[in-house]
């Protein structure tokens, strides 16, 4: 059985490469919908330095609509199974218990739920049933459909995220999930303003000092494209890769357990630099 420790790289931050088997993801929708293309892309991300591949079949971009459960499962199953057969670590990006169980049968190593287990009443039980590591993300929403809009965090987004992540972890443990198998994600870009996102990143050392390993998922998000937009430069999601790498380096320096990124090579460089810097060349 996979453990969080199995997914932890000694001496540096783990790099999670993204493979979206979707039609409408915000930066690469449709590119990897074909199974063979998705598997080949995953292999390339591993070659470039990814430690684990996050396979998702349902976009949560602003304006997205949910896909049927059977479609989601049919998209992720063959990709995860093929990568597992090759010894490549995988996570499944899903808010559905049924998809999580299908992925577990296919050999997935981590269940990554951006709703933190709240979108499906059966998710915590499914997590416990698999015994796999899980990632619980903060997303304050009435309906978990897409990441548009911004929620009311009571004037203190850091405290709100800390409290809700603790509650999500309690929910999972109450359902039988081993606390040692829990990781958390502050949910950058999910119902948050740019100011919220920067506040959470500034407070990353506080999250790292908490009970659970922390995943940072900032890759290609709008608040990073704004870094270039404010200078009048091209600001597509792909243009945010340099800013993403900067966030990766700072997150690694702060002790983040994992970074989830589209462009693996530059972020792997960033975590390696952070590790060498911290170790002083030893």
C-alpha positions as CSV (number, residue, x, y, z in Angstrom):
1,X,0.0,0.0,0.0
2,X,1.3,3.4,-0.9
3,X,2.0,5.9,1.9
4,X,2.7,9.6,1.9
5,X,6.2,8.7,2.8
6,X,6.5,6.8,-0.5
7,X,5.6,9.9,-2.3
8,X,8.0,12.1,-0.4
9,X,11.4,12.8,-1.9
10,X,14.2,13.0,0.6
11,X,15.8,16.4,0.7
12,X,13.5,18.2,-1.7
13,X,9.9,19.1,-2.6
14,X,8.0,16.5,-4.7
15,X,7.0,17.6,-8.2
16,X,3.6,16.6,-9.4
17,X,3.1,16.9,-13.2
18,X,-0.4,17.5,-14.5
19,X,-2.1,15.4,-17.2
20,X,-5.6,16.7,-18.0
21,X,-7.6,14.1,-20.0
22,X,-10.3,16.7,-20.6
23,X,-11.8,18.7,-23.4
24,X,-11.9,22.1,-21.6
25,X,-9.1,22.6,-19.1
26,X,-8.1,26.2,-19.0
27,X,-4.5,25.8,-20.4
28,X,-4.4,22.5,-22.3
29,X,-7.9,21.2,-22.7
30,X,-8.2,18.5,-25.4
31,X,-4.5,18.0,-25.9
32,X,-4.2,14.8,-24.0
33,X,-7.8,13.4,-24.3
34,X,-6.5,10.4,-26.3
35,X,-5.2,7.7,-24.0
36,X,-2.0,7.1,-25.9
37,X,-1.3,10.9,-26.0
38,X,-1.9,11.2,-22.3
39,X,0.4,8.3,-21.5
40,X,3.1,9.6,-23.7
41,X,2.8,13.1,-22.2
42,X,3.1,11.6,-18.7
43,X,6.2,9.8,-19.7
44,X,7.7,13.0,-21.0
45,X,6.8,14.8,-17.7
46,X,8.6,12.0,-15.8
47,X,11.6,12.3,-18.1
48,X,11.7,16.1,-17.3
49,X,11.6,15.4,-13.6
50,X,8.1,14.8,-12.3
51,X,7.9,12.4,-9.4
52,X,4.1,11.8,-9.7
53,X,1.5,12.4,-12.4
54,X,-1.8,13.9,-11.5
55,X,-4.5,12.6,-13.9
56,X,-7.7,14.5,-14.0
57,X,-10.7,14.1,-16.3
58,X,-12.9,17.0,-15.2
59,X,-12.1,20.6,-15.5
60,X,-12.7,23.0,-12.6
61,X,-11.8,26.2,-14.6
62,X,-14.1,29.2,-14.3
63,X,-17.2,28.4,-16.4
64,X,-16.6,24.7,-16.6
65,X,-19.4,22.2,-16.3
66,X,-19.2,18.7,-14.7
67,X,-18.8,15.6,-16.8
68,X,-20.9,12.5,-16.2
69,X,-19.3,10.1,-13.6
70,X,-19.0,7.3,-16.2
71,X,-17.2,9.5,-18.6
72,X,-14.8,10.7,-15.9
73,X,-14.0,7.2,-14.8
74,X,-13.6,5.9,-18.4
75,X,-11.1,8.7,-19.1
76,X,-8.8,8.2,-16.1
77,X,-8.8,4.4,-15.7
78,X,-6.7,3.4,-18.8
79,X,-4.2,6.2,-18.3
80,X,-3.6,5.4,-14.6
81,X,-3.5,1.6,-15.4
82,X,-0.9,2.1,-18.1
83,X,1.3,4.4,-16.0
84,X,1.0,2.0,-13.0
85,X,2.1,-0.8,-15.2
86,X,5.3,1.2,-16.0
87,X,6.0,1.9,-12.4
88,X,5.0,5.6,-12.6
89,X,3.4,7.1,-9.5
90,X,0.0,8.7,-10.1
91,X,-2.7,10.6,-8.4
92,X,-6.3,11.0,-9.5
93,X,-7.8,14.5,-9.5
94,X,-11.5,13.8,-8.7
95,X,-14.4,14.9,-6.5
96,X,-16.3,11.6,-7.0
97,X,-16.0,8.6,-4.7
98,X,-16.8,6.2,-7.6
99,X,-14.0,7.6,-9.7
100,X,-11.6,7.4,-6.8
101,X,-12.4,3.7,-6.3
102,X,-12.0,3.0,-10.1
103,X,-8.6,4.8,-10.0
104,X,-7.6,2.8,-6.9
105,X,-8.4,-0.5,-8.7
106,X,-6.2,0.8,-11.6
107,X,-3.3,1.3,-9.3
108,X,-3.4,5.0,-8.4
109,X,-1.2,6.2,-5.5
110,X,-3.0,9.2,-4.2
111,X,-6.6,10.6,-4.2
112,X,-6.5,14.4,-4.9
113,X,-10.0,15.9,-4.1
114,X,-10.2,19.7,-4.7
115,X,-13.5,19.8,-2.8
116,X,-11.7,18.4,0.3
117,X,-14.2,15.5,0.3
118,X,-17.3,17.8,0.5
119,X,-18.6,17.3,-3.1
120,X,-19.5,13.7,-2.6
121,X,-21.0,12.3,0.7
122,X,-19.3,9.0,-0.1
123,X,-15.8,10.3,-0.7
124,X,-14.4,10.1,2.9
125,X,-15.5,6.4,3.1
126,X,-14.0,5.7,-0.3
127,X,-10.7,7.3,0.8
128,X,-10.7,5.1,4.0
129,X,-11.6,2.0,2.0
130,X,-8.6,2.4,-0.3
131,X,-6.1,3.2,2.5
132,X,-4.3,5.5,0.0
133,X,-2.8,8.9,0.7
134,X,-5.2,11.7,0.1
135,X,-5.0,15.4,-0.6
136,X,-7.8,17.6,0.8
137,X,-8.1,21.1,-0.7
138,X,-9.8,24.2,0.6
139,X,-12.6,25.4,-1.6
140,X,-15.4,27.4,0.0
141,X,-18.4,26.8,-2.3
142,X,-22.1,26.0,-2.1
143,X,-21.9,23.8,-5.2
144,X,-18.6,22.4,-6.4
145,X,-18.9,23.1,-10.1
146,X,-16.1,25.5,-11.2
147,X,-13.6,27.8,-9.5
148,X,-15.1,31.1,-10.6
149,X,-15.9,33.9,-8.1
150,X,-14.6,34.7,-4.7
151,X,-15.9,33.5,-1.3
152,X,-16.4,35.5,1.9
153,X,-13.5,34.4,4.1
154,X,-14.5,36.6,7.0
155,X,-11.8,39.1,6.4
156,X,-9.0,36.6,7.2
157,X,-8.4,34.2,4.4
158,X,-5.4,32.5,6.1
159,X,-7.4,31.7,9.3
160,X,-10.4,30.6,7.3
161,X,-8.3,28.2,5.2
162,X,-6.5,26.8,8.3
163,X,-9.7,26.2,10.1
164,X,-11.5,24.5,7.2
165,X,-8.5,22.3,6.3
166,X,-8.4,21.2,9.9
167,X,-12.2,20.4,9.7
168,X,-11.8,18.5,6.5
169,X,-9.0,16.4,8.0
170,X,-11.2,15.7,11.0
171,X,-14.0,14.5,8.7
172,X,-11.6,12.2,6.9
173,X,-10.2,10.7,10.1
174,X,-13.7,10.2,11.5
175,X,-14.5,8.2,8.4
176,X,-11.4,6.0,9.0
177,X,-8.6,7.7,7.0
178,X,-5.2,7.3,8.7
179,X,-4.0,10.8,9.7
180,X,-0.6,9.9,8.4
181,X,-2.1,9.5,4.9
182,X,-3.5,13.1,4.8
183,X,-2.0,16.0,2.9
184,X,-3.6,19.4,2.4
185,X,-3.8,22.1,-0.2
186,X,-4.7,25.8,0.5
187,X,-6.6,25.9,-2.8
188,X,-5.0,28.8,-4.6
189,X,-7.4,30.2,-7.2
190,X,-10.5,28.4,-6.0
191,X,-13.1,31.1,-5.0
192,X,-10.3,33.4,-4.0
193,X,-9.1,36.8,-5.1
194,X,-5.6,37.5,-6.2
195,X,-5.0,39.2,-2.8
196,X,-6.3,36.0,-1.1
197,X,-3.8,33.9,-3.1
198,X,-0.8,36.1,-2.2
199,X,-1.8,36.2,1.4
200,X,-1.9,32.4,1.5
201,X,1.5,32.1,-0.2
202,X,2.9,34.6,2.3
203,X,1.6,32.4,5.1
204,X,2.9,29.2,3.6
205,X,5.4,28.7,6.5
206,X,2.5,28.6,8.9
207,X,0.7,25.9,6.9
208,X,4.0,23.9,6.6
209,X,4.4,24.1,10.3
210,X,1.0,22.4,10.8
211,X,0.2,18.8,11.2
212,X,-0.1,17.8,7.5
213,X,2.2,18.0,4.5
214,X,1.3,20.8,2.2
215,X,0.7,20.8,-1.6
216,X,0.9,24.0,-3.5
217,X,-1.1,24.3,-6.8
218,X,-0.4,27.7,-8.4
219,X,0.5,26.6,-11.9
220,X,-0.7,28.9,-14.7
221,X,-3.4,30.5,-12.5
222,X,-4.9,34.0,-13.3
223,X,-3.2,35.7,-10.4
224,X,0.2,34.7,-11.9
225,X,-0.8,35.7,-15.4
226,X,-1.5,39.1,-13.9
227,X,2.2,39.5,-13.1
228,X,2.8,39.9,-16.9
229,X,-0.5,41.6,-17.7
230,X,0.4,44.5,-15.4
231,X,3.5,45.1,-17.6
232,X,1.5,45.0,-20.8
233,X,3.0,41.6,-21.8
234,X,1.4,38.5,-23.2
235,X,-0.5,36.8,-20.4
236,X,-1.9,33.5,-21.5
237,X,-1.8,30.7,-19.0
238,X,1.4,29.3,-20.6
239,X,3.0,32.7,-20.2
240,X,2.7,32.2,-16.4
241,X,5.2,29.4,-16.4
242,X,8.1,31.6,-15.3
243,X,6.0,33.0,-12.4
244,X,4.9,29.5,-11.6
245,X,8.5,28.5,-11.3
246,X,9.2,31.4,-9.0
247,X,6.3,30.3,-6.7
248,X,7.7,26.7,-6.9
249,X,11.1,27.9,-5.7
250,X,9.7,29.9,-2.8
251,X,7.3,27.2,-1.9
252,X,10.1,24.6,-1.8
253,X,12.3,27.0,0.3
254,X,9.3,27.3,2.7
255,X,9.1,23.5,3.0
256,X,6.2,22.6,0.9
257,X,5.8,18.9,0.5
258,X,4.7,19.0,-3.2
259,X,4.1,21.4,-6.0
260,X,1.5,20.6,-8.8
261,X,2.6,22.1,-12.1
262,X,2.0,21.9,-15.9
263,X,5.5,22.8,-17.0
264,X,7.6,20.3,-15.1
265,X,11.2,21.0,-16.2
266,X,11.5,24.5,-14.9
267,X,9.8,23.7,-11.6
268,X,12.0,20.7,-11.1
269,X,14.9,23.0,-11.6
270,X,13.4,25.3,-9.1
271,X,13.0,22.7,-6.4
272,X,16.5,21.4,-7.0
273,X,17.9,24.9,-6.7
274,X,16.0,25.4,-3.4
275,X,17.3,22.1,-2.1
276,X,20.9,22.9,-3.0
277,X,20.6,26.4,-1.6
278,X,19.2,25.0,1.7
279,X,21.9,22.4,1.9
280,X,24.6,24.9,1.1
281,X,26.1,22.6,-1.5
282,X,26.4,19.6,0.7
